[in-house]
Amino acid sequence: MEQLLIPKEKLIEMYRKMLEIRLFEEKVAEVFAKGQIPGFLHLCIGQEAVAVGVCMNLRKDDYITFSHRGHGHCLAKGTSMRKVMAELFGKSSGCCKGRGGSMHLTDIENGVLGANAIVGANIPIAAGAALSVKLKGTDQVVVCFFGDGAANTGAFHEGLNIAALWKLPVVYVCENNLYAISTHVSTSTSVKDIAIRATAYGIPGEIVDGMDVIAVYEASKKAIERARKGEGPSLLECKTYRFCGSFQGDPQEYRTKEERLEWEKRCPIKTLKEKLVKLGILTEELDKKIHEEIKANIEDSVKFAQESPYPSEDEVGLFIFA
C-alpha cells in the first residue's frame, strides 16, 4: 500500500480545504445566477489543488498575491468565508468593506495582499513585498499566483528579473490552465513549458502536476523553504485546468466537451479522496461530517452577506488617498 510522509491531519485538512473552495464556488455561481452578486465573476473550480497545496506550507505572516480568479486563494490562506462572501455581495462587512468585490479581494491580517484585475500586475508587486521582507530582515515569504497568460506580459519578466537579481524571498506560481480567457497556451506562448523561463533568470524552475495537491504541496514546500533561508526566488508551473468557463456566462466555444471531461476525470478532490480512503485515513462517516460542516458554513456565509448592510453614503470618502 502507498505510504505518505505527510501527517494524516494535514492530508485531511488539504481535502477539507479543497472541498470548501469547490462548494463555496458552486454556491457563489448559484447566488450570482439569481442576481444577488454584482459585477464580474471568475471561479477556480478544478484548480483547487494549487492554492491549497501551496498555502498549506505558509504561515499566517507570509504574504500572497494573485489574479482576478482568487476566491480560493483567500480561503486557502485563511480569510474568513463570511468576509469573502460579503465582499462578493458588495457589503460593508466584506474583507474590503464592500469596495473591492471579486477581483480585488484583500485581507492584510492574513497576509492576503490582494487580487489584481490587471493580468500580470501582481507579479512585480510580489517582488516589492518580498523586498520589504528582506529590508526588515524577517524570514517571511511571498507567494505570487498568476495564470499562463500573465507569463507573456512584461510585468512577468520585470518581476522575475528583479527578484532574481536581489535574491528576494518570493515564489512565483504559474497556474497554467491552458487558456488565457479563450486563447490556448500553444498559440500564445513560445515555449512548451513556462517553467523553463526560470533559466533566463538563473533561478530554479519546476513543472508540477497541478491536479495533485500532494505534488503541489511537496514542490512548493521546497521552494518556500529555499526562499525562507534567503536563497532567492523560484518558479513553479502547475499544470491545471478550470472546469468552468473563464467567467460566469462564458459560452466556452473555444474548447471541446471531450477535453473538459478528460480533465474532470483528474479532479484533484476526487483523486485525493480516493487515495485517503484507500489508505484508511478518510472514512465515509468522516467524509459526510466534513461535507455537512462545510455546507453549513457556506449557508451561514450567504446569510451573513445577505443580512449585512451596504456601505453608507456617508462613507464614500473613506479609504481613498485624496
Secondary structure as GFF3:
##gff-version 3
##sequence-region A 1 322
A	DSSP	alpha_helix	8	33	.	.	.	ID=ss1
A	DSSP	alpha_helix	48	55	.	.	.	ID=ss2
A	DSSP	beta_strand	63	66	.	.	.	ID=ss3
A	DSSP	alpha_helix	71	77	.	.	.	ID=ss4
A	DSSP	alpha_helix	81	88	.	.	.	ID=ss5
A	DSSP	three_ten_helix	102	104	.	.	.	ID=ss6
A	DSSP	three_ten_helix	108	110	.	.	.	ID=ss7
A	DSSP	beta_strand	112	115	.	.	.	ID=ss8
A	DSSP	alpha_helix	122	136	.	.	.	ID=ss9
A	DSSP	beta_strand	142	147	.	.	.	ID=ss10
A	DSSP	three_ten_helix	148	152	.	.	.	ID=ss11
A	DSSP	alpha_helix	154	165	.	.	.	ID=ss12
A	DSSP	beta_strand	170	176	.	.	.	ID=ss13
A	DSSP	beta_strand	179	180	.	.	.	ID=ss14
A	DSSP	beta_strand	183	184	.	.	.	ID=ss15
A	DSSP	three_ten_helix	185	187	.	.	.	ID=ss16
A	DSSP	three_ten_helix	194	201	.	.	.	ID=ss17
A	DSSP	beta_strand	205	209	.	.	.	ID=ss18
A	DSSP	alpha_helix	213	228	.	.	.	ID=ss19
A	DSSP	beta_strand	234	239	.	.	.	ID=ss20
A	DSSP	alpha_helix	257	264	.	.	.	ID=ss21
A	DSSP	alpha_helix	268	278	.	.	.	ID=ss22
A	DSSP	alpha_helix	284	307	.	.	.	ID=ss23
A	DSSP	three_ten_helix	313	315	.	.	.	ID=ss24
###
